[in-house]
């Protein structure tokens, strides 16, 4: 039986969950919360550091893996990171340079990019990596512990779902009533050009709907109505926002577009980056709608969304 642990975060996402279970008699943690003293105290109280043997990450966003480095330093537990997050660490400088090149191509000024880079480098967005870690995808411990790992990139490049029997720890890929902005980034596999979040999400749909018979253990909110309802909420929001953006589908100056769309509103630095990520995701959908249609058909969901989809076209 998997146990849910909840901690309040200092971020706009609010509360976050991480999970513990005894598998083959060994204490296993899935995610580990934000790098706050409150989260650390919760781990010490509810988990027990001396017994902890394995820590598996769903994805390396600060609210889900913020305590990874500290756990690696202060316990004997093995820390498992997704391959793409390891790539992010190993190729950090190339990755940041690539992100800046991509954003420059979408019309962002050198001054904005300099400020964004400073915010990224101060570890408030991307915390310290653990000195000691293993790669999830190549670990033999998954099979030994009875964990099925499903790659579901889209929210990030690294998203993994962990299925244990009829329960699934899903990180941020299935959240009730929440539409997420996928992050604009360099492709960490090729280290060339941007990562195509829209294509990744279309490819992940089949793995997401394969969880229909599972109890979903999400990263935020406590429950979900059903896998189909959660996926359909996300897709309807996606189609609705793409429709509103349709007249700007081929606008290459995303920075200028954000200025026109939000007028006199002053967006925080990182929020501007999030808006750019979302806009480019929608532009990709408008440019290649057949990818989503195929994915929906394969997932058995197209008939439910045919009206919205055809309205977009």
N, C-alpha and C positions, 0 to 999 in steps of 0.2 A: 504493500500500500504506500502510495506516494503522499507525503505531507507538504502542505503549502505553508510558506512563511511570507509575511507581508511587512514591508517597511515603507515609510513615507520618504519621498525623495525631495531634494531642493529644486527639481526641474518641473517644467510645465506638464509633464506626463503624470504627475501625482504619485500615488502608491505604485510599487512594483512588487511582484511576487518572485520568489525563487523556491526551489523544491528539494526535499531530501527523501531518501529511500534506503532501505537495507536490501541489497542485492547480493545473493550468494554469501550472506552474512557480513557484507562489507558496507560501511556507511558511504553513500554517494550523494553528492550535491549537484543540482542542475541550476546553473547561474549562481550569483552570489551577491547581488545588490550593489548599490552605489558606494563610492568611497567615503562614507561618513562614519563618524564614531557611533551614531545610533545603529547603523546597519551592522557594524562590527560587534557591538554589544549584543545585538539580537542573535548573530551567528554564534557567539560564545555561549549564550544562554540556551538557545533552542537546538543547536546542532551538536556542540561539544567538539572542540578542536582536536583533542587527543585521539578521538576515534575516527576522524575523517580520513578517508582513503582515496577518494576520487572526486574531482570537480570538473563537470562537463559544461561548456559554454554553448548557448544557443546562437549567440552572435556577440561581437565585442562593441556594444554601445555602452556608454558609461554607467547607465542605470542598471545594467544586467551583469557587468563583469568588473565593476569598479574595485572590488576587493581581491581580485585574482592575484595581483603581485604580493599583497600582504599575506594571503593564504599560502602562497608558494614559499614565502620566507619564514613564516611562523608555524607551519605544520609540515608533516611528512606526506601530505596528500599529493597525488599526481594531478597536475592541472592540464586540461585538454582544451586546446583552442582550435577553431575551424581553420582550414587551410588558408582561406583568403585573408583572414585576420593575421595569420602568420606572415603572409606575403606583404600585408600592410606594414607590419613591423620591420621586416627585413629590408624592404624597399622604401622606407619612409621618405627619404629625401627625394627620390625619383617620383614617388607618388604625389607629394605636395607640389613639386614642380609641374607635374602633369595636370593636377587639378587647376593650378593657376593658369596654365596654357589653355585649358578647356574653357574656363570662365572668361579669359581674355578674348577668346574667339566669339563669345556670346555678348560682348560689348561692355564688360565690367572694366572699370578704370584701374590703373596701376595703384592709385591711392587706396581704393576699396580692397584690392587684393592684398596689399601690404598689411592693412588692418586685420583682414580675415586670417592671414597667415600668422600674425602675432597671436590672435585668439586661439588658433589651433595649437600653436607651439607652447601655450602656457599650461597645457594639461587639464584645462577645465572641460574640454570637449573630448579629448582622447587621453585617458589616464595612462599611467606607466604600465608597460607590459611586464609580466613575471619573468624573472631571470631563468626559471626552470619550467619547462612546459613540454607537452607532447601534442602532436597533430591528431585531431579527432578522427579524420577520415582514414588514417593508416593505423589506428590503434587496434590491436587484437583484443583489448579489454571489452570492446563493445559486444562481441560475440560471447565471450566468457561470462559477462554479466547479464546477458539476455536483453541487450538494448538494440533496438532497430533504429538506425539513423537515416532520416530522409532529408536530402538537400532541398530547400525551398527558397532560393534567392529571389529577391524582388524588393523587400523592405531594405535589405542590404545585400551585398554580394555573398555574404557568408552564412545566411540564415540556415540553421539546422533544426529539425524537429526530432525529438527523442521519443520513441514509442516503446513502452514497457507493458506487455500484455495488452489490455484494453484501455490503457491510459496513455496520453501523449502530452509531453511538455513542449509547448509550441512557441515560446518566446514572443515575438511581436508579429508573427505572420497571421494569426487569427485573433482579432480583438473585437469584441462586441461593440457595435455602434461607433467605431473609430475608423476614420480614413487617414492613412498615413502618407506623408510625403516621402517618396524614395529619394535617397541622397545622390546628388550628382557627384561622380567620382571618376577617376581614371580606371580603366579595366586592369584589375590586379593580376589577371592571368597572363595577359600579353604585355602589360606596361606600355601600351600604345593606344591613344585615343580614349574616349570616355566609355564607361560601362553602360550597356544598353539595358536599363532597368525594366523597361516595358517588355522587351523580348524575354528577359529572365522571368518576369512575373507570369507571362503567358505559358512558359515552359513548366512553371511550378504548380500551375492549377491542378494538374493531374495528381500530384502528390498530396496536395491539400485535400481534395475531395476523397482521397483514399482513406482519410481519417474519419469518415462518416460514422463508423461504428465505435469510435473511441470516446472516452471521457476526456474533454479538452482541458488542459491545465495551462491557461494563458499567462503572459507576462504582466498584463494589466487587466483590471476589472476581474470579477470573481468567477463569472460563468459566461458561457455563450449559449444561445438558444439552440443552435445546431450549426454544423459546419456549413451547410448550404445557405442558411440564412445569413451567416456572417460573411461568407464569400460574396453573396448577392448584394448585401449592403455596400460592401467595398466597390463592387463593380458598378452599381447604380450611381454611386458618388463619382466614380471615375468617368462614366459616360456623361453625366450631367455637367461636370466641370469641363470636359473636353468640348461639349456642345457650346458652352459659354465662350470658349476660347477659339472656336472654329474660324472666326474671321481673321485670327492672328496666327493661323496654323503654320504658315511658312515665314513668320517674322524671325529673322536671324538675330536681331538686336534685343536679346531677352532683358538686358539691363534697362534699356529704354522702354520696353514693354511694361516692366514692373513699375516704372515711374509713371507711365500713362494710366495703368490700371489702379494704382493706389494714390495717385495725386499727391496731396499735401501730407498724407500720413507718413510719419517717420518710423520706418521699420527698424527694429534692432538688427545689428550687423548679421548675426547668424540667421535670423528670420528671412532676410533678403536672399541668402543662399538657399534656404529651404524653399522659398517661393520659386526661385529659378529652377530648382530641381523638379518641382511639381509641374511647372509650365513645360519644360522640355519633355517630361514623361507624357503629358497630354499631346504635345506636338507629335511625338512618336506614334501614339495611338491613331491620331488623325492621318498620319502618313502611311501607316500599315495596318488598317483595321482588320484585314483578313487574318492576321496572326491571332488576334483575340477571338474572332469568330470560330476559327478552327479549334482553338483551345476550349472554348465554351461547348462546342459540339462534342468534343471528346470527353468532356466532363459531364455531359448530359444536362447542361444548363442553358443552352442557347434559346430554346423555345420560351423559357421564362423571361428572357431579356430581349427577345426579337424586336418588340415594339420600340424600346429605347435605342437599340442598336441601329435599326433602320432609320429612326428619326435623326440620328447622328449623321448617317450617310446621306 
